Amino acid sequence: MLLQKVYGKCHHLYEKYIERDPNRLAFHEWVRIKGDQTLLKDYPLTAESIVVDVGGYLGDWTESIFKKYQPNCFVFEPMDAYFQKMVERFKTNPKIRTFNFGLSNADTSADLFIQGAGSSVYSAANEKPEVSTTTIQLRDITRVFQELDIKFVDLITINIEGGEFDLFERMIESGLTKQCKNIQVQFHSYIDDAEEKRAKIHKKLSLTHIKSYDYPFTWESWRLKSPVS
């Protein structure tokens, strides 16, 4: 146990002071400022706001944002086991609606590699061949927003383990990003050409939004330049 702690500490110091990987440095800085407890939840929301959580997992973030602002929440989680726990968690709260599918660029199904909060449809995220899979449903975000009559979103948070690239392309192409006042996303670097894909999304998104903060491949947030009339 002691050796494991020493190794972990040495590895941390190597990443931070010797390797100097910018993404690792961004992560360490995020941890230092306690971004999960601060920036992820610091938005000008009210009880009338609309919040969308894409990749809700067990609903921890949604619960914390609701306790702070009491907004109307839409939570999307494709894995049935996690979804059922959220149903139980929020069953007495009519302002939090949960949906048992993920959001993407089309209506489809996919195999999900089960790894807790890091579960992903991308095998690159799966380093252990014995990890089990399950089939999940994904839906076109534009159709879902139309069906739910979501016309404007005060905050959308996206953490879908690589699926964010396809999702953003659809949101930008359809103009849906213009309906989102604040967009909070965690990009994932294990996707092929992740740096290039993220840069292209940034270029397109910067036409309508400006960065609120940016910790590359940890968390970043974008704010709409001018509200939709």
C-alpha positions, 0 to 999 in steps of 0.5 A: 500500500505504501509503495502504491502511494509513493508511486502515485505521488511520483507519477503525479509529480512527473506529469505535473513538473517533468512531462508538462503535458498541457492537458494534464496540467489543465486537469491538475489546475481544475482539481486545484481550484475545485472546479467540480464544486465551483465552475461546474455549478456557477451560472446565472440560473433561476427557478424558471431556467431550463437545464439539460444534462446530457450523460446524466449518469446517476444524477449527481450534477443535476441534483447539485444544480437543482439544490442551488437554483431549482431550475427545470431539468431534462436529464438523458442517460442511455444506460438502463441501470443508471437511469433506473437509479435516477428515476428512484432518486428524482421520483418526487421531483416534478421539475426533473425529467429523466430519459432513458436514451442518449443524445447524438446526431441521429436515431440509432443504437450502439454498444456501450462499454460499461466502465462506471462514469467512464462508460463509452461507445468507443472501444478506445476507452476500453483498455480491459477486454473483459469489460462487458457491454450493453446496447443503448439507444441514441436519439437525434438531439434536434428531434428530441428538443422538438418533441419536448418543445425545448426552444431555449436552454439556459445551460446544457452540460455534456459529458458523454465519453467521446460522443460529444464530437458527433453531438456538436456537429449536429447541434452546430449544423442544425443551429441548435447551439444558438438556442443554448445560452451556456454550453458546458462540455468535457471533450475526451482526448482518446478519440481519434484526431480529438485535438483537430476535431475540438479545434474545428468545433471551437472555430464554428462555436466561436461564431455564436459563443465566447469562452467562459472558461477553458481547461482543455479536455477537462471542462470548458464552458461557452456563453452565447454572445447575444440572447435569442430574441 
